[in-house]
Amino acid sequence: NHLVSNCKFYCQKSSSKVRICQVLSSQEFGKNVQIQGWVRSVRSQKEILFLHVNDGSTLQSLQVVANAELYKRCLTFGSAVKISGTLEKSPHKKQLVELQADSIQVIGDCNPVDYPFKIKERHSLEYIRQFPHLRCRTKTFGSLLRIRSEASTAIQSFFKDNGFVQIHTPVITSNDCEGAGELFQIEPAGREQGPSEDEPHFFSVPAFLTVSGQLHLEVMTGAFPCVYTFGPTFRAENSQSRRHLAEFYMVEAEIAFTHSLEDITTVMEDLFKTATECILSRCSEDVELYHKYVAPGHMDRLNHMLKNKFKVISYTEAVDVLKHSQQNFAFRPEWGCDLQTEHEKYLVQHCGNIPLFVINYPYNLKPFYARNNEDKPQHTAAAVDLLVPGIGELCGGSLREERLELLKSRLEKTGLKDTYQWYLELRQFGSVPHGGFGMGFERYLQCILGVDNIKDVIPFPRFSHSCVL
Ligand code: 4AD
């Protein structure tokens, strides 16, 4: 268990206080220890009380054996307890150790009648979603949170190991990187009516929550070969879909000195595979629980993705495939139109359920920064989306337009030239060809765990008409 081998536990100041993940693999029978956690099950057999206690450090619970007469009435499912006792070799095959309790203190009791989770019941993700303030107490969501934490570390380690410098890009910004108009504008509370002469914008200019840290990362490619950022991102999408949130986490990377889209797709594929392997080895029990109860058979699908080289198809070929398919799409595929989720899912299936890079999108579909391929008869940009089974788009990226004149003329056409004067300047002082991508962290978790709804992989989901807590 990596938690045991890698961690210094702060509660160890008193040597007898331990985490359950440490105890479960311990062979120190006879040792006196103290644990703190929550009761997962209670069963009494004559004078003996058997408890399972979990403290969030691992999926498994520790069996505690106690005097039924003393503790039967005060210990209920969900209550918080502090238990001191002696570690004993367990007579049961499935567990190495159990705790013979000397004293049990109830720190916080739990009324089983009102508590929304019932002992020994496996509640669905939809059910526990109704209790955002309590769902971390369920076994399933506890696993998700440990996996999410480990996934975040695995991603950061990938970038560190590959020489990327982490940049803390701002949450508050004056630009609309994607130009899609899905911005949340911010003003101090009470100024919702907008600026007036007496009360101008707080920042003097309209300011927004970031939709992407890309432009700030691009600034950094003027001084660093590889940079990344990983943080909350906001989009005012009026969508109730299973893959959109108003607040999500995005991993973004930017690579300098490259003219090749393949350099970008190589990093995307390596990031996906390396981080996933790391999570599978560090959180195997938690991932297994997900694959068993939430997405049966998903481990095979995931292994299939990890074993195979990701495929590549051009947007033009993809539209051809869609047009020649026998599918009854709600949206008719047409060159020049965005691929819909139904198209993306079909394309991945068509390519054997291996993640698929779709490259060279119509120039007019992509934001001002995408590099012009200057091709004919169809005019495309050096942009790429990574599509994955069951979800569709996981990553979006491109080479960035580094040629000053082309960039100027595009910004002029879109009326953005004045706003992006500073961006044009980047191309004037030691500019280098560069490109990058962004990966939605929640969609990544959905993909590796086989979770259907994005709201089930983030602690506190925010989406239109919902900002609970
Ligand atoms: O494709 P997108 O819009 O790309 C960008 O923002 C680029 N500026 C990134 C870059 O090149 N640095 O978003 C990237 C990814 C999507 O592929 C998707 O996985 C995720 O971010 N994403 C969302 N995830 C959840 N909810 C939403 N509303 C999302 N919008 C995008």
Boltz pocket constraint, residues with backbone or C-beta under 6 A from the ligand:
constraints:
  - pocket:
      binder: B
      contacts: [[A, 177], [A, 178], [A, 211], [A, 212], [A, 213], [A, 214], [A, 235], [A, 237], [A, 243], [A, 244], [A, 245], [A, 246], [A, 248], [A, 249], [A, 250], [A, 252], [A, 253], [A, 393], [A, 394], [A, 395], [A, 396], [A, 397], [A, 398], [A, 436], [A, 437], [A, 438], [A, 439], [A, 440], [A, 441], [A, 442], [A, 443]]
      max_distance: 6.0
